[in-house]
Amino acid sequence: MSAFCRDCLADVPDGTRRCSSCGGRHLVAHPELHDLSIAHLDCDAFYAAIEKRDDPSLADKPLIIGGGVRGVVSTACYIARIKGVKSAMPMFQARRLCPDAVVLKPDMAKYAAAAREVRQLMRELTPLVEPLSLDEAYLDLSGTGRLHGLSPAKIMARLARRIEREIGITASIGLSFNKFLAKLASDLDKPRGFAVIGRAEAKTFLRDKPVGFMRGAGKALVAKLSKDGITRIAQIQDADPKDLARRYGSTGLWLYRLSHAEDSRRVDPSGEMKSISSETTFFEDITAFPELERILWRQAERVSARAKRSELGGRTIVLKLKTANFQIRTRSVSLDAPTQLADRIFRVAREALVREADGTAYRLLGVGITNLCAAQECDPADLVDKTSGKRAAAEHAVDRLREKFGAEALGKGRGRR
């Protein structure tokens, strides 16, 4: 059994409770510890951790990042989680569960800056980094041992220490032989955890887990499987794959492979971001088109700003609406050429909004871009719309002024009350 201290990276005998070199208690041991190279790193309660880092007075208080009575929880610190607060929970419910919590609105610019710092530390270790969101990513450390003089396990332990020391937050590590299991492992020992799932134990580890444990098994699929009497992964492991294919098609074969710990997906650096979006939940339901239009412009500007910062654009624009009775409507439009301009995002989404503003009361509106591409491919000159070039030039001029004088320095009339 291989074992080492996560605090000083010294090897320790199996069964040791305290490191003889530094006295640390953060030890990790596993028979395959130094043979596994696919990792998943997940920052612990990321938004809340950044806020606590920047305001030490919040350290021992329950903290919820979210906003409004009708909004949802973006994240909650572990103190609030003990009270039952969870991400995506309605704010009114979170406040009822944890009435003494401090509630802060998200500061996405600050979180994005911290995420870039974390990502830079990852990329110093391997070019094969696949971010899933601001606060989590896969890393493929195959072949990096000779470069760094450490096994992937020790490389990840050292990375977690650097994140804590240099950025001021903690992260949990999952280590395995594929992405599916690495992500599962990172959730096993939070916060500040380090968990390993090896080849020898993988199928046994999965057997007693509910089917919802499997990547991509959403509520609808879990409900369908449950209706057929399948609630545990062991039942899928023991099933005939031909029978699963007959009953569930290609999904059945995918379930069978995953239940046997098979995941052939590679860590893909180009899979960094699938979409850029912004949405807001209203304090009161809105029916009137002018008010919805004004909010749409604000959201389009936010999406555009994020796209420009990321040097990306999108070929598809998506409008999202949620009705007063929580029904979600999404409308997407594919463009001839990708864009990152707020003006174009707004104009295309507005056409869809006109059709949806039929007297329905909405509680949420959002807009986003998908099918992302590099900024260089975006917004070529439009030979049909002669005014598009002038609008694009005006928008870039506004961007330069905002960069110089601040984000609130200049705004368009359609974004004002």
C-alpha positions as CSV (number, residue, x, y, z in Angstrom):
1,M,0.0,0.0,0.0
2,S,1.5,3.3,-1.1
3,A,1.0,6.3,1.2
4,F,2.2,9.9,1.6
5,C,1.6,13.1,3.5
6,R,-0.4,15.6,1.6
7,D,1.1,18.5,3.6
8,C,4.8,17.8,2.9
9,L,4.6,15.0,0.3
10,A,6.8,12.7,2.3
11,D,6.2,9.0,1.9
12,V,4.8,7.4,5.1
13,P,4.3,3.7,6.1
14,D,0.8,2.4,5.5
15,G,-1.4,2.7,8.6
16,T,0.4,5.8,9.9
17,R,-1.8,8.4,11.5
18,R,0.6,11.2,11.6
19,C,3.5,12.2,9.3
20,S,6.8,11.7,11.0
21,S,8.4,14.5,8.9
22,C,6.0,17.4,9.5
23,G,3.5,16.0,12.0
24,G,0.6,16.5,9.5
25,R,-2.5,14.4,9.6
26,H,-3.6,14.8,5.9
27,L,-2.4,11.4,4.7
28,V,-3.5,9.4,1.7
29,A,-3.0,5.7,1.0
30,H,-4.1,3.4,-1.8
31,P,-2.6,0.4,-3.6
32,E,-2.7,2.2,-7.0
33,L,-1.9,5.6,-5.6
34,H,1.1,6.2,-8.0
35,D,-0.4,4.4,-11.0
36,L,-3.4,6.7,-11.7
37,S,-3.2,9.9,-13.8
38,I,-6.7,11.3,-14.5
39,A,-7.6,13.9,-11.9
40,H,-10.6,16.1,-11.1
41,L,-10.1,19.2,-9.1
42,D,-13.1,20.9,-7.5
43,C,-12.7,24.1,-5.5
44,D,-14.6,23.9,-2.2
45,A,-17.7,26.2,-2.0
46,F,-15.9,28.4,-4.5
47,Y,-17.9,31.7,-4.5
48,A,-18.3,31.6,-0.7
49,A,-14.7,30.7,-0.2
50,I,-13.6,33.8,-2.2
51,E,-15.9,36.0,-0.2
52,K,-14.6,34.6,3.1
53,R,-11.0,35.0,1.9
54,D,-11.6,38.7,1.2
55,D,-13.6,39.3,4.4
56,P,-12.2,37.4,7.4
57,S,-15.2,38.5,9.6
58,L,-17.3,36.0,7.6
59,A,-15.0,33.0,8.4
60,D,-17.2,31.5,11.1
61,K,-20.6,32.6,9.8
62,P,-23.0,30.8,7.5
63,L,-22.7,32.4,4.1
64,I,-25.0,32.1,1.1
65,I,-24.2,33.5,-2.3
66,G,-27.4,34.4,-4.1
67,G,-29.9,37.2,-4.2
68,G,-33.4,38.4,-3.9
69,V,-36.4,36.7,-2.4
70,R,-37.2,35.0,-5.6
71,G,-33.7,34.1,-6.7
72,V,-31.8,30.9,-6.1
73,V,-28.7,29.9,-4.2
74,S,-25.5,30.1,-6.3
75,T,-23.5,28.4,-3.6
76,A,-23.3,28.1,0.2
77,C,-20.5,27.6,2.6
78,Y,-20.2,24.4,4.5
79,I,-21.7,26.0,7.7
80,A,-24.8,26.8,5.8
81,R,-24.9,23.4,4.1
82,I,-25.1,21.8,7.5
83,K,-28.4,23.6,7.9
84,G,-29.6,22.0,4.6
85,V,-28.9,24.9,2.2
86,K,-28.0,23.7,-1.3
87,S,-27.0,25.2,-4.7
88,A,-30.0,26.0,-6.9
89,M,-32.3,26.1,-3.9
90,P,-34.9,28.9,-3.9
91,M,-33.6,31.8,-1.7
92,F,-36.8,31.9,0.4
93,Q,-36.3,28.2,1.3
94,A,-32.6,28.8,2.1
95,R,-33.4,31.7,4.3
96,R,-36.0,29.7,6.2
97,L,-33.5,26.8,6.7
98,C,-30.7,29.2,7.8
99,P,-32.2,32.5,9.0
100,D,-28.9,33.7,10.5
101,A,-27.0,33.4,7.2
102,V,-25.2,36.3,5.6
103,V,-26.4,36.7,2.0
104,L,-24.2,38.3,-0.6
105,K,-24.9,38.8,-4.3
106,P,-22.5,37.0,-6.7
107,D,-19.4,39.0,-7.8
108,M,-18.7,37.1,-11.0
109,A,-15.8,39.3,-12.1
110,K,-14.0,38.6,-8.8
111,Y,-14.7,34.8,-9.1
112,A,-13.6,34.7,-12.7
113,A,-10.3,36.4,-11.7
114,A,-9.6,33.8,-9.0
115,A,-10.6,31.0,-11.5
116,R,-8.0,32.2,-14.0
117,E,-5.4,32.1,-11.2
118,V,-6.3,28.5,-10.4
119,R,-6.3,27.5,-14.1
120,Q,-2.9,29.0,-14.6
121,L,-1.5,26.8,-11.8
122,M,-3.1,23.8,-13.4
123,R,-1.6,24.6,-16.8
124,E,1.9,24.8,-15.3
125,L,1.5,21.1,-14.7
126,T,0.0,19.8,-17.9
127,P,-1.5,21.3,-21.1
128,L,-4.3,18.7,-20.8
129,V,-6.7,20.7,-18.6
130,E,-10.4,20.6,-19.3
131,P,-12.3,23.2,-17.3
132,L,-16.0,22.3,-16.6
133,S,-16.9,25.6,-15.0
134,L,-15.1,28.3,-13.1
135,D,-14.3,26.1,-10.1
136,E,-13.6,22.6,-11.5
137,A,-11.6,20.9,-14.1
138,Y,-10.2,17.6,-15.3
139,L,-6.4,17.1,-15.7
140,D,-4.6,14.4,-17.5
141,L,-1.2,14.0,-15.9
142,S,0.0,11.0,-18.0
143,G,3.7,11.2,-18.6
144,T,4.3,14.2,-16.4
145,G,6.2,12.3,-13.7
146,R,9.6,12.6,-15.3
147,L,9.0,16.4,-16.0
148,H,8.0,17.2,-12.4
149,G,9.9,14.4,-10.5
150,L,6.6,13.4,-8.8
151,S,3.8,10.9,-9.4
152,P,0.5,12.4,-10.5
153,A,-0.9,11.9,-7.0
154,K,1.8,14.0,-5.5
155,I,1.6,16.6,-8.2
156,M,-2.1,17.1,-7.4
157,A,-1.5,17.2,-3.7
158,R,1.2,19.9,-4.3
159,L,-1.3,21.8,-6.5
160,A,-3.9,21.8,-3.8
161,R,-1.4,23.2,-1.4
162,R,-0.4,26.0,-3.8
163,I,-4.0,26.9,-4.4
164,E,-4.5,27.2,-0.6
165,R,-1.3,29.1,0.0
166,E,-1.3,31.4,-3.1
167,I,-5.0,32.0,-3.8
168,G,-6.4,31.5,-0.3
169,I,-9.1,28.9,-1.0
170,T,-9.2,25.1,-0.7
171,A,-9.8,22.4,-3.3
172,S,-10.7,18.7,-3.3
173,I,-9.0,16.2,-5.5
174,G,-10.3,13.0,-7.2
175,L,-7.8,10.6,-8.8
176,S,-8.6,7.6,-10.9
177,F,-8.1,6.1,-14.4
178,N,-11.0,7.8,-16.2
179,K,-13.0,11.1,-16.0
180,F,-16.2,9.5,-14.7
181,L,-14.5,8.0,-11.6
182,A,-12.2,11.0,-11.0
183,K,-15.2,13.3,-10.7
184,L,-17.0,10.9,-8.4
185,A,-13.9,10.6,-6.2
186,S,-13.5,14.4,-5.8
187,D,-16.9,14.5,-4.0
188,L,-16.1,11.7,-1.5
189,D,-14.0,13.6,0.9
190,K,-15.0,17.3,0.8
191,P,-13.8,19.8,1.8
192,R,-10.1,19.8,1.3
193,G,-10.3,16.2,0.3
194,F,-8.2,13.7,-1.6
195,A,-9.9,10.5,-2.7
196,V,-8.8,7.7,-5.0
197,I,-10.7,5.1,-7.0
198,G,-8.5,2.4,-8.5
199,R,-9.1,-0.1,-11.2
200,A,-9.3,-3.1,-8.9
201,E,-12.1,-1.7,-6.8
202,A,-14.1,0.4,-9.3
203,K,-16.9,-2.0,-10.1
204,T,-17.3,-3.0,-6.5
205,F,-17.4,0.6,-5.5
206,L,-20.2,1.3,-7.9
207,R,-22.4,-1.7,-7.1
208,D,-24.4,-0.3,-4.2
209,K,-24.7,3.2,-5.5
210,P,-28.0,4.5,-6.9
211,V,-28.3,4.8,-10.7
212,G,-28.4,8.6,-10.4
213,F,-24.7,8.3,-9.4
214,M,-23.8,7.8,-13.0
215,R,-22.8,10.7,-15.2
216,G,-25.6,11.9,-17.3
217,A,-28.3,9.9,-15.6
218,G,-30.8,12.8,-15.1
219,K,-34.1,12.8,-13.3
220,A,-36.2,11.6,-16.3
221,L,-33.9,8.6,-16.9
222,V,-33.7,7.7,-13.2
223,A,-37.5,7.9,-13.0
224,K,-37.8,5.6,-16.1
225,L,-35.3,3.1,-14.7
226,S,-37.0,3.2,-11.3
227,K,-40.4,2.5,-12.9
228,D,-38.8,-0.6,-14.4
229,G,-37.5,-1.7,-11.0
230,I,-33.9,-0.6,-11.6
231,T,-32.6,1.6,-8.7
232,R,-29.0,0.4,-8.1
233,I,-26.0,0.2,-10.4
234,A,-25.5,-3.4,-9.4
235,Q,-28.7,-4.3,-11.3
236,I,-27.3,-2.7,-14.5
237,Q,-24.0,-4.5,-14.0
238,D,-25.7,-7.8,-13.7
239,A,-28.1,-7.2,-16.6
240,D,-27.8,-8.6,-20.1
241,P,-26.5,-5.8,-22.3
242,K,-28.7,-7.0,-25.2
243,D,-31.7,-6.7,-23.0
244,L,-30.7,-3.2,-21.9
245,A,-30.2,-2.2,-25.6
246,R,-33.6,-3.6,-26.4
247,R,-35.3,-1.7,-23.6
248,Y,-33.4,1.6,-23.7
249,G,-31.6,1.7,-27.0
250,S,-28.1,3.2,-27.1
251,T,-28.7,4.6,-23.6
252,G,-28.9,1.1,-22.3
253,L,-25.5,0.2,-23.7
254,W,-24.1,3.4,-22.4
255,L,-25.4,2.6,-18.9
256,Y,-23.9,-0.9,-19.1
257,R,-20.5,0.4,-19.9
258,L,-20.6,3.1,-17.3
259,S,-21.8,0.7,-14.6
260,H,-18.6,-1.4,-15.4
261,A,-16.5,1.8,-14.8
262,E,-15.8,2.2,-18.6
263,D,-15.4,5.8,-19.8
264,S,-13.3,6.3,-22.9
265,R,-13.6,10.2,-22.9
266,R,-10.3,12.0,-23.1
267,V,-9.4,15.1,-21.2
268,D,-10.1,17.7,-23.9
269,P,-8.6,21.2,-23.5
270,S,-10.9,22.5,-26.2
271,G,-13.9,21.5,-24.2
272,E,-13.3,24.4,-21.9
273,M,-16.5,26.2,-22.3
274,K,-19.8,25.1,-24.1
275,S,-21.8,28.3,-23.7
276,I,-21.8,31.8,-22.2
277,S,-25.0,33.0,-20.7
278,S,-26.6,35.4,-18.2
279,E,-30.0,35.3,-16.6
280,T,-31.9,37.0,-13.8
281,T,-34.9,36.1,-11.7
282,F,-37.4,39.0,-11.2
283,F,-38.6,40.2,-7.8
284,E,-42.1,40.2,-9.3
285,D,-43.5,38.5,-12.4
286,I,-43.3,40.6,-15.6
287,T,-45.7,40.6,-18.5
288,A,-45.0,43.8,-20.3
289,F,-42.8,43.6,-23.4
290,P,-40.9,46.9,-22.8
291,E,-39.7,45.8,-19.4
292,L,-38.7,42.4,-20.7
293,E,-36.9,44.1,-23.6
294,R,-35.0,46.3,-21.2
295,I,-33.9,43.4,-19.1
296,L,-32.9,41.4,-22.2
297,W,-30.5,44.2,-23.3
298,R,-28.8,44.1,-19.9
299,Q,-28.3,40.4,-20.1
300,A,-27.1,40.6,-23.7
301,E,-24.5,43.2,-22.6
302,R,-23.3,40.8,-19.8
303,V,-23.0,37.9,-22.2
304,S,-21.1,40.1,-24.7
305,A,-18.7,41.3,-22.0
306,R,-17.9,37.8,-20.9
307,A,-17.4,36.6,-24.5
308,K,-15.1,39.5,-25.2
309,R,-13.0,38.8,-22.1
310,S,-12.8,35.2,-23.1
311,E,-12.0,36.0,-26.7
312,L,-14.9,33.9,-27.9
313,G,-18.1,34.3,-29.8
314,G,-21.1,32.1,-30.5
315,R,-22.9,30.8,-33.6
316,T,-26.2,30.2,-31.8
317,I,-28.2,32.6,-29.6
318,V,-30.5,31.2,-27.0
319,L,-33.4,33.0,-25.2
320,K,-34.5,31.4,-22.0
321,L,-37.8,32.3,-20.2
322,K,-39.4,30.8,-17.1
323,T,-43.1,31.4,-16.5
324,A,-44.8,32.2,-13.3
325,N,-45.7,28.5,-12.9
326,F,-42.0,27.5,-13.4
327,Q,-42.4,26.3,-17.0
328,I,-39.2,26.9,-19.0
329,R,-39.2,28.1,-22.6
330,T,-36.0,28.2,-24.7
331,R,-35.7,29.5,-28.2
332,S,-32.5,29.2,-30.2
333,V,-31.5,30.9,-33.5
334,S,-28.4,29.9,-35.5
335,L,-26.5,32.7,-37.2
336,D,-24.8,32.8,-40.6
337,A,-21.7,34.1,-38.8
338,P,-20.8,33.9,-35.1
339,T,-21.0,37.0,-32.9
340,Q,-19.8,38.4,-29.6
341,L,-21.5,41.8,-30.0
342,A,-24.2,42.8,-27.5
343,D,-26.2,44.6,-30.2
344,R,-26.5,41.4,-32.4
345,I,-27.2,39.1,-29.5
346,F,-29.9,41.5,-28.3
347,R,-31.5,42.0,-31.8
348,V,-31.7,38.2,-32.5
349,A,-33.0,37.3,-29.1
350,R,-35.5,40.2,-29.2
351,E,-37.1,38.8,-32.3
352,A,-37.8,35.6,-30.3
353,L,-38.9,37.6,-27.3
354,V,-41.5,39.4,-29.4
355,R,-43.1,36.1,-30.2
356,E,-43.1,34.9,-26.6
357,A,-44.3,38.2,-25.0
358,D,-48.0,37.2,-25.5
359,G,-49.3,38.2,-22.1
360,T,-47.6,35.4,-20.3
361,A,-46.2,36.3,-16.9
362,Y,-42.5,35.5,-16.6
363,R,-40.3,35.2,-13.5
364,L,-36.9,34.7,-15.2
365,L,-35.3,35.9,-18.4
366,G,-31.9,34.9,-19.7
367,V,-29.9,34.9,-22.9
368,G,-26.8,33.1,-24.1
369,I,-24.5,32.0,-26.9
370,T,-23.5,28.5,-27.8
371,N,-21.5,26.7,-30.5
372,L,-18.5,28.8,-29.4
373,C,-15.6,29.8,-31.6
374,A,-12.6,32.1,-31.5
375,A,-13.1,35.8,-31.6
376,Q,-11.3,36.2,-34.9
377,E,-14.2,34.4,-36.6
378,C,-16.8,36.7,-35.3
379,D,-18.8,39.5,-36.8
380,P,-17.5,39.9,-40.4
381,A,-18.8,42.9,-42.4
382,D,-22.4,42.4,-43.4
383,L,-23.0,43.2,-47.0
384,V,-26.7,43.3,-46.6
385,D,-27.1,45.3,-43.4
386,K,-25.0,48.4,-44.2
387,T,-25.5,49.8,-40.7
388,S,-24.1,46.8,-38.8
389,G,-20.5,48.0,-39.2
390,K,-21.3,51.3,-37.7
391,R,-23.1,49.6,-34.7
392,A,-20.2,47.3,-34.2
393,A,-17.7,50.2,-34.2
394,A,-19.9,52.2,-31.8
395,E,-20.0,49.2,-29.4
396,H,-16.3,48.7,-29.5
397,A,-15.9,52.4,-28.7
398,V,-18.1,52.0,-25.7
399,D,-16.1,49.0,-24.6
400,R,-12.9,51.1,-24.7
401,L,-14.5,53.8,-22.6
402,R,-15.7,51.3,-20.1
403,E,-12.3,49.7,-19.9
404,K,-10.8,53.1,-19.1
405,F,-13.5,54.6,-16.8
406,G,-15.3,51.5,-15.4
407,A,-18.2,49.3,-16.5
408,E,-20.9,51.7,-15.4
409,A,-19.3,54.7,-17.2
410,L,-21.6,54.5,-20.2
411,G,-24.8,52.8,-21.0
412,K,-27.4,52.8,-23.8
413,G,-30.9,54.2,-23.3
414,R,-32.6,50.8,-23.8
415,G,-30.8,49.6,-20.7
416,R,-32.1,52.4,-18.4
417,R,-35.4,52.6,-16.6
